[in-house]
Amino acid sequence: MARMDSFHHYNDGRGRRRVYVNGNEIERVVWCDTSLGIAVFCPFPYRVDHRRDQVYTRRLRGTVTVERID
């Protein structure tokens, strides 16, 4: 069950959160996993990857922490 608690998705119904990777706040995070140390986000301005027909995302690795916004 701890594995599911470490996974955060922008639309998982657990409210708004701030995501930090190696102490730096990352905005527009699509999903992250604190136990694996991975965060996927959309850089601004948004770009479309026409080969995959998706919005371009980047993956960061490091110490991922999540802080709930009340």
C-alpha positions, 0 to 999 in steps of 0.5 A: 500500500505504501507504493500507492501512497508515493504515487501522485497524479494531477487528477487523483482527487487528493487536492493541490500539492507542491512538488519539489525535485532536489529542493527545487519547486516544479510546476505543471507536474503531470505525475510523480512517484516519491519512492522511485524519485521520478517527476514528469512535467510539461515545460512552458510554453507547451509544445506538441510532439507531432510524432506521438501526437501528445503534449511534450513532457520532461522527466526529472529524477532525484529526491522528490517530495510532495507538500500538500497545499491547504 
